[in-house]
Amino acid sequence: MSYKVCDIFYSVQGEGYFTGRPAVFIRMFGCNLNCSFCDEPLHKTRYQGFDTKKLLATVNKHKCDFVVITGGEPSINDLNKLIVELKELGKYVAVETNGYKFSNIEEADWITYSPKDMENIHANCWDEIKFVVGDDFNEEV
């Protein structure tokens, strides 16, 4: 399997339930939406192809047991096999999603759901929900 990835990097989770926890971030390429307030413009312009083996090896270079898959929008890809393989390596896998296709990420240990289409909010496929409010798109509820 091949994945389009914008970036893989080690940092500290800065949002939500796991704030402050060291993590390896996998930023996936592409999104099903075109939000004017998107804070990750790279998901539209550049990516590197990773097969599963190369992606797992890159993640494993960082001695960290927490992996966050973000985007773009991760759920435009079927990531269940990758998530299972990460978990087999002892990783706890969190996914940040706009909820496009939960079935593509259902193997995740934790799902942070940040809906953008308020008419189609999914009721119970997530662990944490994040809303952007007002004119300040960096403010969280």
BELLIN-V824823 format. One record per backbone hydrogen bond with DSSP energy under -0.5 kcal/mol. NH is the residue of the N-H (numbers start at 1). CO is the residue of the C=O. E is the energy in kcal/mol with one decimal. If there is no record, write none. Layout:
NH|CO|E / NH|CO|E
This chain:
3|50|-3.0 / 5|3|-0.7 / 5|48|-2.5 / 6|27|-2.9 / 7|27|-1.3 / 9|25|-2.0 / 11|23|-2.6 / 13|21|-2.9 / 19|16|-1.7 / 20|13|-3.5 / 21|18|-2.4 / 23|11|-3.1 / 24|66|-2.4 / 25|9|-3.6 / 25|23|-0.6 / 26|68|-2.8 / 27|7|-3.0 / 27|25|-0.6 / 28|26|-0.8 / 28|70|-2.9 / 29|4|-2.4 / 30|43|-2.0 / 38|35|-1.4 / 43|40|-1.2 / 44|41|-1.7 / 45|42|-1.2 / 46|42|-1.9 / 48|5|-2.8 / 50|3|-2.5 / 52|1|-1.1 / 55|51|-2.5 / 56|52|-2.7 / 57|53|-2.2 / 58|54|-2.3 / 59|55|-2.4 / 60|56|-2.4 / 61|57|-0.8 / 61|58|-0.7 / 62|59|-1.5 / 63|61|-0.6 / 64|62|-2.3 / 67|65|-0.5 / 67|92|-2.8 / 68|24|-2.6 / 69|67|-0.5 / 69|94|-3.0 / 70|26|-2.7 / 70|68|-0.6 / 72|30|-0.6 / 73|30|-3.1 / 74|96|-0.6 / 76|73|-1.4 / 77|74|-2.0 / 79|77|-1.1 / 79|104|-2.2 / 83|79|-2.9 / 84|80|-2.5 / 85|81|-2.2 / 86|82|-2.5 / 87|83|-2.4 / 88|84|-2.1 / 89|85|-0.9 / 89|86|-0.6 / 90|87|-1.8 / 91|86|-2.1 / 92|65|-3.5 / 93|91|-0.6 / 94|67|-3.0 / 94|92|-0.6 / 95|110|-2.3 / 96|69|-2.6 / 97|95|-0.5 / 97|112|-2.8 / 104|101|-1.8 / 105|102|-1.9 / 108|105|-2.1 / 109|93|-1.9 / 110|93|-1.6 / 112|95|-3.0 / 113|111|-0.7 / 113|128|-3.3 / 114|97|-3.2 / 114|112|-0.6 / 115|113|-0.5 / 116|98|-0.5 / 118|116|-0.8 / 120|117|-1.9 / 121|118|-0.5 / 127|111|-2.3 / 128|111|-1.9 / 130|113|-2.8 / 133|139|-0.7 / 137|135|-1.0 / 139|136|-1.7 / 141|131|-0.8
